[in-house]
C-alpha cells in the first residue's frame, strides 16, 4: 500500500467556495441521518468525506445531488441557493454525481457511451444514432475523454465487457463529458482491487485542475493521497474538518472512527 500523501497545488484562495452546505439536516422518523451538517468545497479542491457505515454519508450525497430533500438547512452552489432544485437542474448548473449522468449503455462501445454524454451536454444532434455518428467534432471530443480516463485501447469494446474498474473509469468519463464545475464521487474505488485503484487515483488527481471534487471513500490510502481537506462524519455530524495531517492528529477522529484504519493508512505515524 502506498502510504505517501501527494502534495497538491493549493486550492485558489480569496474566492467563495464552489459549494457551501449549511446546517443540513434529514430525519427518517426517529433516526437523524444528517444532523446540522456544514462544510464547504473550494475551487480546485479534492475534499474527502469519510466516516463509518451508517454515518449518513449516502444521505448527505443524496441531498447534495437533489435526489433527497433536506428537512432543514441550505445548499449553496456557485453562489446560488439550490436547496430545492431537482437533480436534473443541478446537473445543468454543473453539480454532477457520476452515476447521475446516465446509466452505462452496456451494449454500446466505450466511445459511443462517451459520445452520447457529450451529445446530451452539447445538444449537437438528436437525430438517429447513425446520423449522429457522422458528427466528427462530437466523436473527436469523445475520443479525447476516453483517452483521458485511460480507456483509449478499449474505445471499441462493449461497455458490458469491461472489467469492474474499467466501468468505473467509464463512469468518470461520462461525468467529465458534461464539463461539470464540481463532481460528487461516491466511493469510486468500491469493489476494486489494488491495481484497479492505482489506475483510478491518478485519474481523479488530474481532474482537480478543472473541477472541484467531493470524494466519498472508504479506501483510506486513496483518501490520504488525494484529499486537500477531509471532513469526518460520525452519527450524522461532522466532527472534524482539516488537512490530512490535521485529521491524522485529531484525537476525536481517532477515537470515534479511524483507529486501526488511520494507523494503516499513515504507516503508524498517526
C-alpha atoms as one frame of an Amber mdcrd trajectory, in Angstrom:
protein
   0.000   0.000   0.000   1.259   3.432  -0.929   1.297   5.466   2.257   2.592
   8.771   0.933   0.276  11.751   0.741   0.766  13.642  -2.519   1.484  17.361
  -2.256  -1.038  19.175  -4.419  -1.281  22.781  -5.627  -3.209  24.793  -3.075
  -6.847  25.483  -3.981  -7.329  29.056  -5.063  -7.826  31.357  -2.110  -9.884
  34.518  -1.874 -12.857  33.258  -3.881 -16.119  31.943  -2.500 -16.349  28.169
  -2.112 -17.923  26.417  -5.072 -20.187  24.516  -2.640 -21.426  25.555   0.801
 -23.507  23.209   2.957 -25.149  24.979   5.881 -26.725  23.124   8.816 -28.214
  20.412   6.612 -30.483  18.005   8.472 -32.534  14.967   7.497 -34.648  12.689
   9.667 -36.269   9.363   8.928 -38.779   9.005  11.749 -36.726   8.924  14.931
 -33.422   8.461  13.077 -31.355  11.570  12.477 -29.397  10.752   9.310 -27.702
  14.145   8.893 -27.527  16.453  11.872 -26.715  20.125  11.212 -24.051  19.216
   8.637 -21.933  22.157   7.490 -18.957  22.009   5.152 -17.610  23.724   2.067
 -15.683  22.695  -1.027 -13.253  25.190  -2.509 -12.460  25.829  -6.151  -9.893
  23.309  -7.413 -10.057  21.186  -4.263 -10.471  17.485  -3.606 -12.439  17.426
  -0.359 -12.891  13.934   1.074 -15.841  12.898   3.238 -15.175   9.857   5.396
 -16.952   8.055   8.206 -18.125   4.627   9.337 -21.003   2.750   7.752 -24.267
   4.336   8.826 -22.667   7.730   9.452 -25.014   9.479   6.986 -22.646   9.896
   4.028 -25.023   8.476   1.429 -27.936  10.500   2.800 -25.820  13.642   2.558
 -24.815  12.896  -1.037 -28.468  12.289  -1.964 -29.319  15.720  -0.561 -26.443
  17.400  -2.404 -27.327  15.752  -5.701 -31.023  16.567  -5.390 -32.460  13.066
  -5.085 -33.477  13.639  -1.458 -34.873  16.846   0.038 -33.422  18.018   3.373
 -35.685  18.813   6.296 -33.639  21.874   7.198 -30.540  23.722   6.096 -29.230
  25.197   2.876 -27.096  24.161  -0.102 -25.360  26.975  -1.998 -23.620  26.153
  -5.280 -21.585  28.760  -7.143 -23.274  31.473  -5.113 -26.841  30.303  -5.737
 -29.236  28.564  -3.355 -30.017  25.174  -4.932 -31.594  23.561  -1.859 -34.930
  22.952  -3.573 -33.738  22.413  -7.140 -34.380  18.985  -8.679 -31.464  16.745
  -9.593 -31.510  17.441 -13.347 -31.394  21.195 -12.743 -28.309  20.774 -10.563
 -26.592  18.807 -13.331 -27.329  21.621 -15.786 -25.732  24.079 -13.336 -22.592
  21.930 -13.163 -23.057  19.859  -9.986 -22.715  16.273 -11.127 -22.807  12.948
  -9.334 -21.070  10.398 -11.523 -23.935   7.952 -11.930 -26.421  10.816 -12.391
 -25.320  11.401 -15.959 -26.690   8.234 -17.460 -26.535   4.534 -16.921 -23.800
   2.901 -18.926 -25.203   1.610 -22.206 -23.847  -1.884 -21.859 -24.379  -2.924
 -25.475 -22.633   0.148 -26.898 -18.910   0.702 -27.084 -16.936   2.835 -24.647
 -16.577   5.521 -27.316 -20.284   5.555 -28.132 -21.146   5.823 -24.415 -18.994
   8.924 -24.012 -20.220  10.376 -27.313 -23.792  10.135 -26.054 -22.825  12.042
 -22.896 -21.117  14.738 -24.999 -24.193  14.903 -27.193 -26.530  15.271 -24.214
 -24.459  18.176 -22.921 -23.995  19.983 -26.219 -27.358  19.241 -27.797 -25.386
  18.838 -31.009 -27.885  16.423 -32.519 -30.941  14.457 -31.554 -31.249  12.666
 -34.857 -30.997   8.936 -35.155 -27.826   7.241 -33.961 -26.309   6.588 -37.391
 -26.740  10.230 -38.351 -25.055  11.321 -35.130 -22.158   9.003 -35.998 -21.251
  11.445 -38.777 -20.632  14.325 -36.386 -16.856  14.331 -36.310 -16.455  17.057
 -33.690 -18.613  15.166 -31.212 -16.582  11.991 -31.623 -13.266  13.826 -31.552
 -14.174  15.191 -28.112 -15.376  11.763 -27.003 -12.070  10.167 -28.065 -10.146
  12.784 -26.092 -12.172  11.994 -22.962 -11.836   8.242 -23.456  -8.065   8.652
 -23.645  -8.037  10.891 -20.611  -9.747   8.291 -18.433  -7.275   5.646 -19.566
  -9.518   3.676 -21.912  -8.075   4.603 -25.320  -7.167   1.000 -26.071 -10.671
  -0.095 -25.011 -12.614   2.510 -27.005 -14.315  -0.025 -29.285 -15.059  -2.584
 -26.544 -18.666  -3.017 -25.451 -19.222  -1.489 -22.016 -20.666  -4.828 -20.858
 -17.294  -6.462 -21.489 -15.259  -4.044 -19.376 -13.744  -5.104 -16.069 -15.276
  -3.552 -12.953 -12.509  -0.972 -12.591 -12.779  -0.024 -16.256 -16.511   0.534
 -15.851 -15.768   2.953 -13.007 -13.282   4.735 -15.283 -16.026   4.985 -17.908
 -18.435   6.421 -15.332 -15.891   9.156 -14.579 -15.577   9.761 -18.318 -19.333
  10.187 -18.646 -19.232  12.746 -15.836 -16.294  14.618 -17.389 -18.189  14.790
 -20.688 -20.742  17.112 -19.056 -17.962  19.627 -18.242 -19.023  19.927 -14.592
 -17.888  22.597 -12.164 -17.994  20.023  -9.370 -18.093  16.245  -9.133 -19.628
  14.160  -6.353 -17.676  10.896  -6.430 -19.419   8.352  -4.207 -16.998   5.518
  -3.358 -15.360   5.272  -6.799 -12.923   2.618  -5.502 -15.686   0.311  -4.232
 -15.127  -3.271  -5.322 -11.753  -2.528  -6.870  -8.555  -4.461  -6.409  -5.255
  -2.670  -5.688  -4.213  -2.489  -9.356  -7.563  -1.010 -10.417  -7.396   1.575
  -7.616  -3.892   2.546  -8.699  -5.247   3.420 -12.141  -8.151   5.471 -10.788
  -6.221   7.524  -8.214  -4.096   9.485 -10.739  -7.191   9.982 -12.897  -9.055
  11.661 -10.027  -5.930  13.593  -9.076  -5.636  15.002 -12.589  -9.227  16.229
 -12.628  -8.560  18.796  -9.871  -7.088  21.162 -12.458 -10.532  21.825 -13.900
 -13.179  20.608 -11.452 -13.753  20.632  -7.707 -14.422  17.206  -6.181 -16.247
  15.933  -3.115 -14.893  12.412  -2.664 -16.788   9.929  -0.500 -14.490   6.969
   0.005 -13.673   4.118   2.406 -10.215   3.489   0.926  -8.080   5.413   3.419
  -4.969   5.104   1.287  -6.757   6.820  -1.604  -8.228   9.472   0.710  -4.901
  10.453   2.244  -3.203  10.522  -1.149  -5.862  12.605  -2.892  -7.509  14.928
  -0.380  -6.618  18.572   0.204  -9.037  18.556   3.135 -11.055  15.871   4.877
 -14.367  16.071   6.743 -15.258  13.268   9.131 -18.929  12.340   9.523 -19.972
  10.280  12.544 -23.606   9.623  13.537 -24.808  12.274  11.109 -22.497  15.011
  12.419 -19.270  16.480  11.070 -16.880  16.047  13.982 -13.780  17.461  12.268
 -12.585  19.122   9.070  -8.952  19.736   8.219  -5.935  18.822   6.168  -4.882
  15.169   6.088  -2.183  15.996   8.635  -4.715  17.620  10.963  -7.098  14.673
  10.649  -4.272  12.232  11.384  -3.522  14.098  14.592  -7.115  14.612  15.734
  -7.785  12.546  18.859 -11.574  12.808  18.491 -11.394  11.404  14.976  -9.204
   8.500  16.007 -11.401   7.754  18.973 -14.690   7.981  17.052 -13.792   6.365
  13.773 -10.392   5.775  12.275  -8.407   3.789  14.823  -6.697   0.948  13.022
  -7.708   2.288   9.605  -5.852   5.542  10.227  -2.867   3.644  11.589  -2.749
   1.536   8.434  -3.191   4.446   6.044  -0.463   6.531   7.674   2.074   3.800
   8.231   1.912   4.013  12.010   2.621   7.759  12.004  -0.780   8.824  13.345
